[in-house]
Amino acid sequence: MGERGAVGNWGETGCFPGKGLENRRMGFSADTIERVRRASDLVEVAGSYVQLRRVGVNFRGLSPFKKEKTPSFYVHPDKQFFKCFSSGTGGDVFRFVMMMEGLDFPSAVRRLAERAGIPVEEERGGGGGGSGGSGAERERLRQIHASLAIHWRDLLLHDPAAEPARAYLREREIPHEWIPRFGLGYAPAAWTATLEWGKKNGFSEEEMIASGVALKAQTGRVYDRFRNRLMFAIHDEGGRVIGFSGRVLAGAAPDEPKYVNSPETMIFKKGKVLFGFDRARRAMAETGRAIVCEGQLDVLRAQAAGFAETVAPLGTGFTEDHAKLIGRFAKEIVICLDADAAGDRAAGRLGGVLVEEGQGWGGLAKAELGVKVVRLPRGDDPDSLIRKGGAEAFRAKLEEAADFLDFFVDWQNQQEGTSPTGRRRVVEAVAALLGKVENAVSRTGLVTKAAMKLGLGEGLVREEVEKARKQVNLRAERESAEAKAPVSGGKALEVHPVIRELLLLVMGSPSRLPEVERRVDEVWLKNLAGEGLYLKIRDLYRDDAWTGLADLLP
């Protein structure tokens, strides 16, 4: 089949060659698909990803799919289809978004509908997924999030009250076109503005609370969770909005948390979602690499600069589920956190999760060699580095990324010093890290490397690692027994004194939570009785979601 045959009639129908519209629908009516198509000008959509120049009646630019020096990517506005001669691909606006974002067709429809401000509802049997709650309840929450993302976006673009948010974007050199591209918005400052919007649009108070965008105080008063904040939409793998993250703006109270995230709901589990993953997974598969940053702006800046494989965790820190998610697409993970002590601690914790989870990916190559750490200049994060030095500055740092085990040993040496006690603590920390590695062959290779890095005998390091390995096994057995044991009525939960003091501090003075998080490393709390209770209460306070002890019930 010739090149024209390969493109077929996409410009007219948007269908794959040899497949009818029914096969593309997958949960959407033909009318819905057509409305989204008509509202999504391909020149505008493609132009948000690649610079286009008019050539006669068409537009031309460098291929977004393949590196090239001579532009061979064409967009035909009259027929609303594209052709990329360097990669041999072509299609309509849906096909373009599918290729750029690594989405399936329903997800591309949802992404373009959100961009165009068109609410879409899937027919029975289309889309969805996840656990908990009925399908109708889950779909209702998705409708709230999709509609609210559009509403907040429009406020950011046009509402005079959103000027503080627009001023912040200008200060951070965030271009206007990022607002629709990345799902940015503005949550009004009034206590019930979003709640009232929901009621006007047919969403009940109970539904708004269930979605996490509204809160109910112990007094019975219902109010907005997000107020006077720059909003970032959080998407699932398929591009559907399932939650939000709001950044504080100028004029906020000193004790206001910098970021507030949606609480966990039927459609949003923080420990299983990475910010920007829906846009990053295609690039991860192509490059074999995932870049993990700390903040939303880091992700947006890096993705816009050409590092589409960049993601960030959402408040909970990096989890094993995050590692599994990335492991489906990438072979190497580059940790790129802020250049400060907190960032180093976070890198240490994150790397430990990745090394442990790496065994599920096939051993040494992915457990140790596949984890690297970027050390940025002090005072810089990925966002500021790219703004100052461009994509090349960030690329240079990525190329300098250190092997994780080398980073971890160096970091521990900096923390503990060179005294005999400090040296012992360094060895114990490294042993605790390697003790998490399940695969014996991988563990042996890591022990050899660690011994060389530490300047110690391999036998000594192996002995310490085996001790740590026994502790890992004992902890797993204890947790398994606790999970199976019935709850004894009236028996008080055992809590370590350190955990008790932290609970009293956080619950008594919530405004001091940021200080506590800066000064208390989670690693110190490992194996202390009540650790899980503290972390759960901390997360609830961090997200402004604590309403009382009932929040701790399963």
N, C-alpha and C positions, 0 to 999 in steps of 0.2 A: 504494500500500500504506500502511496506517495505521501509527501509531507502534508498536502492539503487533506488527504484522506485521514491522516492521523489526527488532525484537528477536528475534522468532521463538521457538525453543525453546532458546536458549542456556543458560538456567538449568538445563536438563535434560541437554543433550548437549554443550554447549560448542562446537557447530559453527557455522560461518558460514551464513547463510541460503542455501539452495539448494545446499549442498555437504555431502557425507557425511563421516563420520569418517575414511574412508580418505584423503580429500584433505587432512585436517589432520594425519594421522599422520606422514608424511614421515620415516620411520626409526624410529619408536617403536611398540611394540605397544600395542593397546587397553588391556591390563592395566596397562602402565606409565603411560599417560596417566591412567587412572582412579585409580591409587595416588597419583600426584602431586596430582591434583585433590582427593581426599579429605583429603590431609594439608595442604592450603593453604586455610585458612579465609579467605574473601574479606574479611570484616570486619577481620581481623588484617592481611592483606596491604595492603588499601587504607588502613587506619589508620596504616600506617608512612609513607605519603606525604601524607595529608591528615587534619586533625583531624575526627573524626566524633562526632556526638552522637546518642544514642538518641532516636527519635521514634516512640513506640508500639512496634511490633514491629520497626521498621526503623531504619536509621542514616542521618544526613544530614550533609552538609558542603559547603564551597565546592568548585566544580568544579576538579579538577586539570588540566583540559584547556583551560579558557577563563576569562579574568578575569571575575569577577562580585562583586557586593556581597551579593546575596541567595542563600543556599545552594539549589542545585538538583540536587545530586549525591546520589543515594540508593543505599544498599546493602541488599539484601533477604537477610538471613541464612538464612531457611528455604529459599529457592530458589537461594542462592549466585550471584546475578547483580547487576549494577549498572545503573543508568540515570542518565544525565546529561542533563537537560532543556535546559540552555543550549547544549550542543554537539550534542545529538541522537544521542549514541552510547550504547551499552550492550553488555553481554555478560557472560561468565563471568570467572573469575580469570585464565585464560590471556589472554583478550582485554584485560583491564585491564593486565597486565604488558606485553603487546605494545605497547599505546598509550603507557604511561608511559615505557618504556625504548627504544622504537623498534626492537623485536626482531621477528624472524619467529617462527612458531609453535614450531619445534624449539628455538630459543634460549630462548623463554619457558618451555618445559617444563624445560629444563636449569636455568634460573635458579631456578624454583620448587622443583625437586628438590634443588638445592644448599641452598636456604633451609630446606627441610624435613628435610634429612639423609637423603635417599633416593638411593642410588647408581642411576644409570640407564645402560643400555647400548643404543646404537642398533643397529638391525638392519642387515644388509648393504645398502649403498647409501644410507644416511641420514647426512646431516651430513658432517663431516670437512672436508677441503680442506687446502691448504698444500702444501709441497714437502719432499722429503727423507724417506727411510725408507718402509717399507711401511705400508699402511693399518692393519694389525694392530698394528704397533709404535707408531704414532702414537696409536691408540685406547687402547693400554695406558698410555701416558704421560698421556693425558687422564683415565683412570680413577684413576691415582695422584693426580693433582692434585685431582680432584673429591672423592675420598674423604678426602684429607689436609686439604683446606679445611674439611670438616665436622668432622674429628677435632680440628684446632686450634681451631676455633670452640667446640666443646664444652668443651675444656680452659679456654679463656678465660672461659667462662660459669660453670664449676663447679669446676675444679681449685683446691685451696688454694694449690698452687705457683705459680699464675698471678696471685697477689695483686699482685706488682710491676707487672704489665701493667694490671690493673684500677685500681691506684692512679694510674698514669700517665694513664689515660683520665679518671679523676675530676679529676685536676689540670688536664687540658686541656679539661674541661667537655664531654666526649663522652658523650652519652646512651646508655643501655643498649641501646636499640633499634637503634642504628647497627651493633651487632656482627653480627646476621644480615643487615641491609639492605646493608651494604657489604663483607661478607666478611672481617671482622676475626678474628684468632685469636691463639693463644699457642704458640710453639715451646718445649718444655721445655729446661732448662739442661743435662741430662745429655748426654754426648757421643754416645750411640747410641740415645737414646729414640725418635726418629722412625724410625731404621733398624729397630729391633726391632718397632715398630708395623707397619711395612711387611711384615716377614716373617710376622707373625701374621695379616696380612690377605691373604696369598698373593702378595705382590710380592717378587721376587727381589732380591738385592743388586745385581746388574747392572742391573736395571730402575730401582732407586732411584738409582743413579749416573747412568744415562742421563737420568733425569727432572730431574737437577740438585739434588735435595734431599739427596743424599749425595755425599761426596767420597772419593777414594782417594788416600792419600798415597804418596810414593815408596817408603816402607817397606812398602807393601801394606796398611796399616791403613785401614779404611773407617769414616767417622764422619759425623755430621750437619753439613750446611752451616749451618743455622739453629739457634742455641741461645740460650735465654733472650732471646727477642725478641718484640715485638709484631708480628704478621704481617698483611700486607695481601695479599689475593688479587688477582692480575692476570688480567683476563679478555680474551678476544679479542672481535671485533666482535659475535659471536653470543652472548656471555655465558658462554662456557665458560672454566673456570679453566685457564690455561696457564703460570702462573708465580707467584712470590711475591716480596714485598719485606718485609724484616724490619728493624724499628727497634730500636736498642740500648735497654736499660732500665737503671735505676739499679743500681749495683754492678758494672757491667762494667769491664773493664780500660781504662786511659786510651788505649791504642792501638787499641781496638776501633773499626772504622768505624761511623759513625752509622747508615748504611743498608747492608744487603747485599741484592743482588738475585739472582734466579735467573740462572744462566748461559744462554747461547743453547743451545737444544735443537731437536729436530725440529719442535716445535710452538710455540716461543717465539723470536722475533727482536726483540731490544730496540729496534733502530732503526726497527722498523715498528709498534710498539705504543705507545699512549698510555694512561696510567693513567686510568681513568674514562671512556674513550671509548665503551664499550658503553652506558653510561647517558647519555652526552652527545650522541650523534649526532642523536637526534630533536630535541633542543632547538636544536642547531646549525642544522638544516634550517629550523626554525620561526623562529628569531631572525636567521638569516643571520650569526651571530657565533660565534666560538670564543674562550674565555678560556684562556690558557695560564699556569699557575702553576708553582711550583718543586717543591712537595712534596705527598705523599699527603694529609696532613691539610688542606692548603689546599684540595685538590679536594673532600674530603668536606665540609668546612665550607661551602664555596661552593655545592656542589650541594644540601646540606640547607637552605641559606638561600634557595633559589629560583633560583640561577644554575646550572642543570643543564648548561649548555654548557661547563663547566669541565673541563680535562684537565691532565695533567702528563707530561713525558717521564720515562724510567726510567734514570737513571744515565749514559746515553750522550750526553746533551745532545740538542738538537733537530736532526733530520735532514731531508733533502729528502723522504724517504719520509713522515715525519710531516706535512710541509707538503702533500704530495699527498693524504694521507688526509683531512686537515681540508678541503682544497679541494674534495672531493667534496660537502661539505655546507654549508660556510660561505663567505661573501664577504669577511668581515672577521675579522682576528685581533687580539686585544688581549693584549699581553704584560704579565703582571702578576707580576713577580718580587720577591724580597726587597729591602727598601730598604737595601742596602749596596753597597759597591764591587763585590763579587763578583756581586751581582744586576745591577748596571749592565753589567758586562762580559758576563754571560750574555745580557742583553737585546740588546746590540749584536751578538753572534754569532747569536742566534736571529733577529733582524730581518734580518740579512744573508741567511740561508737563505730566509726568507719572501719577501724582495724578489726574490731570484733565482728561486725556485720560482713566484712570483706570475705570471711571464710565461706559464706554462702555463694560467693561469686567464683570460687575455684582456686583458692589458695594464695600462695605467696605473692604472685604477680599483682593480684588485686587487693590483697590484704595489706601489703606494706608498700610496694613500689607504686601502687595506684593511689596513694594518698600523699599529697604534697601541701606545703604551706607557703604562702606568699608573705614576705615581710615588707610592709610598706614603710615609707619614711614617717617618722614621728609627726603626729598632727595631721596625717593624711588618711583618708578612706578612699575606696575606689571612685566615688563620685568626685571628690576634690582633685584627686590625681588626674583623672581624665579631663576635668575642666581646665586644669592648669597645663597639662602636657599632651592632651589629646590621646587618641587610641594607642599611638605608638608607645607612650610612656607606660600605659597599663600593660601592653603586650610585652614590653621589655621586662617588667616585674614578673609577669607570668613565666617567662622563660628562665628567670632566676629562681623559681620556686624550689624550696628545699625539700628533700625527702622528709616525710613526717617524723620518722624515728630520730633522724639527726636533729630536727627542730625540737622535739620533745626533750631529748637529752640536754641540749644547749639551754633550753628554757629552764629545766629543773636545776641545772648548774647555776644559772643566774639567780634563781630563787633561794637555793640552799647554801651556796658558797662552797668553799674548798676545805672546810674543817672536817675532821673525822666524822662528826655527827651529821654534817651536811652531806658528805659523800654517802653515808649509809642511807640517808633519806632519799637521795637521788636513785640509788640502786633499788630501794624498795618501791619507789614510784614507777620506775621502768619495769620492774618485775610485775607489779600490779597490772600495768598496761598489757604486757605480753601474756600474762596469765589468763587473759580473756580469750586468747586465740585458741579455738577449738582444734583445728587441724594440727596434728603433731609434726608433720613435715614442715608446714609453714612456721610453726613455733620454733623448730630447730634452727631454721635459717635466720629468723629474727634474733634468736639468742646469740648466734655467732656474730651478727652485725652489731648488736648491742654491746657485746663484750669488747669488740674492737673499738667502738666509740667511747666506751667507759674506761678503756685501758686496764681491764681486769681479765682474769682467767675465765675461759668459757665455762668451765665446770662450776665455778662459784656463781656465775650469773644464772646458769641452768638450775642450780639448787634453789636460788631465791625465786625463780619463776615457778618452779614446781610447788614451792610453799604457797605462793600466791594462787596457783591453780587449785590447790586444795581448798583455799578460802572461797574461791568462786564457786566450787562445787557445793561446799557446805551452805553457802548463802542460797544457792538455787534449791537445795533440798529443804531448807527452812521455809523459804517462800512458798514452795509447793505444799508443805505441810500446813502452813498457815492458811493457804487458800482452800484446803480441803476441810480444815477444822471448823466445827460448828461454833457459832458465836455464843458465848456464855452470858446469860442474862445478868446484868448488874455488875459485870466485871469491868474494872477501869482499864483503859488502854495504857500500856506501858509506854512512857515517853522519856527519852534521855534528857537530862537537865539542860544540855545545850539547846536541844530542840524546843524545850519548854520556854527557855528565855527568849528564843527567836519568835515563838508564837506570841508571847506576851508583848514583845516589842512591836511586831507588825500589827497585831490586832488593837493594841492600845494607841499606837501612833502611826496610822497608815501612811502619813506623809513622809515617813522615814524609810519606806520600802526601797526607794532608789538607792539610798545610802547603804542599806543592808545588803542589797544585791551587789553593790560595788565592792563591799568589804568582806563578804562571806562567799567563799568558793564552795560550790556544791560538792566538790570532791571531798571536802572535809566532813561532810555529813553522811557519806556512804557508810552503811551498816549501822547507823545510829537508830535506836528505836524511835519510831514516830517520824522518820524522814519523809515518808510518803504523805503523811498528814500535813506537815509543814509546807511541802511543795504544792499540794492542792490548794491550801488556804492562800499561800502566796500568789498563785496564779489567779485565784478569784479576786483578790485585792488588786492585783496588777491590772486586771481587766475591768475594774469597777463593778464587779458582778457579785460581791459578797452581800448577802441579805440576811444571813443567820445560819445557825447550825444545821438547818434543814438542807442547806446546800451540800452538805457532806454525805447525805443519804444516797445510796445507789439508785 
